Amino acid sequence: PTSLELTPHDRISITSDSEFEVFPGSGTSEDPYLIDGYNITTTSDEGIYIRGTTKYFIIRNCYVDAREYGISIRNVAGGTATVINNTCDNNEYGILLWHSVSSTVANNTFTNCGLKIVEDTIDAYLSHTVENNWVNGKILGFYTNLDSTIIDEPVYGQLILVNCTNVTVRDQILNRASIGLFLYSCTYSVIINNTCSNNSIGISLQSSGSATVANNTCNSNDNRGLWFSFSGSSTVVNNTCSNNIDDGIYLYSSGSSTVVNNTCSNNNHRGIALYHSGSST
């Protein structure tokens, strides 16, 4: 939906089940609450904010333009959240799923933003249904359990990989997508010759050790260019990570890694930072 076709609405904040009652529905799986057909254009941090609820709900056919999170879903009961056919424009993060397992995100369109998922376990990440979403006119690739796969067709606007082994990602342009490329619990990944700029984070590896990250360009991101967390024994070589608001390259608890021949200039904080990452070169 375009913003002109929808009903203008102020920011929506729901932090208890009773606050859903102004919307149609009863909150059951057969009759979920509906947040449907709104234009929410706001300078607030979130356009739609739902936290700590247990009722079933659907957010659909909305246009959301907020300062930080377009649609933010945090700590809701498993399987209760469905986010479909929305347009998220110019948010830092278009849609956030935070510890809200078994959610569905489908048929959404992102412009200058993308999807962020935060969970603590592989099973939690794997519980989500993410399909047929578009980032800056290209596919949002959400892939799980891949093995010995090469992703080299430049058709993606954002890539999220979970529990993959021996996957190569190369020759992608993943700009203005919140997090251009995100890996969780992936091993022996090869990330080469990608451009991930003007995001919040260019490339993020979480619990994804033994990776090779080479010849990527991660410039002008609002946070960090390359971010490794609990992703040790990795090789980081010949990347350009400049003009980022925070660090160019940041390793946290990612020891025994090799970081060489990278160009990290004009970052606002540090060019290369290693924290709790001993035995690295």
C-alpha positions, 0 to 999 in steps of 0.5 A: 500500500502507498501512504496516500491510500491509507488512514493516517494514524498516530504511533501505535504502542501496545504493552498489554493484551488489553490495549489491543481491544481498540482494534478489530478481533478477539485475539485468538488464533482464529480471530486475531486482532487486526492492525490494518490499513494505516499510514503511520508517519512519525518522528517517534522512535517506533511506528508500531511498538508491541511488547510483552503480549500473549494475544494473536495479532496481524499487522497488515497493509500499513505504511510505516515511516519512523525514526528508528524502528518501523514495526517493533515486536518484542517479547511477545508469545510464540506464534502470535505475531504476523506481519504481512503486506506492509511498506516500511520506508526510511526507518533505521530498521524496518521490522524488528523481531526481538525474542518473539519466536515463531513469528511470520514476516511475509510480503513486506516492502522495505525502502532504505531499511530492512529486517532485524531479528534478535534471538538467543538460540538457533531453534529460535531463529529457525522458528520464524517464517520469513518469505517474499519480502523485498528490500529496495526492489530486490529480494530479502534472502532469508536462508537456513540450514544451507550446506556447500552453497554459493550465493552469487547472483546479485538479486538480493537487497538484504541477506540473512543466513542462519545455521549454514555451513560452507556457504559463499556469499559474493558479488552482492550489493546490499546497501541501505538495508539496516544490516546488509548481510547477517550470519548467525551460527554459520561456520566456514563461510566465505564472504567476498567482494560484497558492497554493504554500505549506508546501512546501520551495520554493513556485515554482521557475524554472530556465533559464526566462526571460521569465516573468511571475509575478504575484499568487501566494501563496508563504508558509511554505515551508521554503526559499524562496517564489519561486526564479529561477535563470538565468531573466532578463528576468522580471517578478515583481509583486504576489506575497506571499512571507512567513514562509518559512524562507529568502528570500521571493523569490530571483533568481540569475543572472536579470538584467534582471528587474523585481521590484515591488509584492511583499509579503515579510514575516517571512522568516527570511533576506531578503525579496527577494534578487538575486544576480548579477542585474544590470540588474534593477529 
